[in-house]
């Protein structure tokens, strides 16, 4: 099912987006990640990511948002993006979690050619519990999350 919000913004509802998975988990940290992509069959790729995360014992999936189709920003000469939010629990520390998410991006064909380039899968750590981190490699909460429709709209619908 899809719901048009504006001419440029459309919400998509699929089997995995939105979805509530586990009500509770004994894992220590609650993490909110943003996912996005605009190369290939993005919905199918997101479903594969959900399956991988469900099968990965380091994570307990809690819930997902609907998916949002929205125009690119930065580099505009590319296809619209599909974006969503996943909330999960983990015992990994933030830097280890980042490394695992980067491995998932690579597994699904992410190439880092230039900033705001088209991509198969982008995973951003939006929140990591209530931690605030600002290092060269990791900024939490994610920089500019509050001004991005690709984060705000799906997050509000969880």
C-alpha positions in Angstrom: 0.0 0.0 0.0 1.2 3.5 -0.6 0.1 6.9 0.7 1.1 10.1 -1.1 2.0 12.9 1.4 3.0 15.4 -1.2 4.0 15.4 -4.9 7.6 14.4 -3.8 6.9 12.3 -0.7 5.2 8.9 -0.7 4.9 6.4 2.2 5.0 2.7 1.4 3.6 0.0 3.7 5.1 -3.5 3.2 5.3 -6.8 5.1 8.4 -5.6 7.1 7.8 -1.8 7.1 6.2 -0.9 9.4 6.4 -3.9 11.7 6.7 -4.5 15.5 9.0 -7.4 16.2 10.0 -8.0 19.9 8.4 -6.3 22.8 11.4 -6.8 25.1 15.0 -7.7 25.0 17.7 -8.1 27.7 20.3 -6.4 25.4 21.7 -3.2 26.9 21.4 -0.5 24.3 18.4 0.7 22.2 19.6 1.9 18.8 17.7 3.8 16.1 19.1 3.5 12.6 18.1 5.1 9.4 18.3 3.1 6.2 18.3 4.5 2.6 19.0 3.5 -0.9 18.2 4.3 -4.5 20.0 1.7 -6.7 18.4 -1.5 -7.6 15.3 -3.1 -5.9 15.6 -1.1 -2.7 12.5 -2.7 -1.0 13.8 -6.2 -1.7 17.2 -5.2 -0.3 15.6 -3.7 2.8 13.8 -7.0 3.3 17.1 -8.9 3.0 18.6 -6.5 5.6 15.8 -7.2 8.0 16.3 -11.0 7.6 20.1 -10.6 8.2 19.5 -8.5 11.3 16.9 -11.0 12.6 19.3 -13.8 12.2 22.3 -11.9 13.8 22.4 -12.8 17.5 24.0 -9.5 18.3 20.7 -7.7 17.6 17.1 -7.9 18.7 14.7 -6.2 16.2 12.1 -4.0 17.9 10.3 -2.2 15.2 10.4 -0.6 11.8 8.8 2.5 10.2 6.9 2.7 6.9 9.2 3.5 4.0 9.4 7.0 2.5 10.2 7.7 -1.1 11.7 11.2 -1.3 13.9 13.2 -3.6 17.7 13.3 -3.2 19.5 16.2 -1.6 23.1 17.3 -2.2 23.8 15.6 -5.5 20.4 16.0 -7.3 21.1 14.1 -10.6 20.0 10.7 -9.3 16.9 8.7 -8.6 14.6 9.3 -5.6 15.6 7.5 -2.4 13.6 5.0 -0.3 14.2 5.6 3.4 13.1 3.9 6.6 13.9 3.6 10.3 14.8 0.4 12.3 14.9 0.3 16.1 16.8 -2.6 17.6 18.7 -3.6 20.8 22.3 -4.6 21.0 25.1 -5.1 23.5 27.7 -3.8 21.1 29.4 -0.5 22.0 28.8 2.3 19.5 32.1 1.9 17.5 31.7 -1.8 17.2 28.0 -1.3 16.1 29.2 1.2 13.5 31.8 -1.3 12.1 29.1 -4.0 11.8 26.7 -1.6 10.0 29.5 -0.7 7.6 30.0 -4.4 6.9 26.3 -4.7 6.1 26.5 -1.7 3.7 29.5 -3.4 2.0 27.7 -6.8 1.9 24.8 -5.1 0.0 27.1 -3.4 -2.5 27.6 0.0 -1.1 30.3 2.0 -2.9 31.5 5.3 -1.5 32.4 7.2 -4.7 31.5 10.8 -3.5 29.3 12.5 -0.9 25.6 12.1 -1.5 26.2 9.7 -4.3 23.6 7.1 -5.4 23.8 4.0 -3.2 22.4 0.5 -2.7 22.3 0.8 1.1 23.1 3.6 3.5 22.9 2.9 7.2 23.0 5.9 9.6 23.0 5.6 13.4 20.4 8.2 14.3 20.4 7.5 18.1 22.4 5.1 20.3 20.5 5.0 23.6 20.9 8.5 25.0 24.5 8.8 24.2 26.1 11.8 22.7 29.3 11.1 20.7 31.3 13.5 18.5 34.5 12.0 17.1 36.1 12.0 13.7 34.5 8.6 12.8 31.1 8.8 14.7 28.6 11.6 15.5 25.6 10.6 17.6 22.8 11.7 17.4 23.3 11.8 13.6 24.2 15.2 12.3 21.2 17.1 10.9 18.8 14.3 11.7 16.1 16.7 12.9 16.0 18.6 9.6 15.8 15.6 7.3 12.4 14.5 6.0 13.9 11.1 5.3 14.3 10.6 9.1 11.6 12.7 10.6 8.6 11.5 8.6 9.3 7.7 9.1 10.3 8.3 12.8 7.0 10.0 13.5 5.1 6.9 12.1 6.7 4.3 14.3 
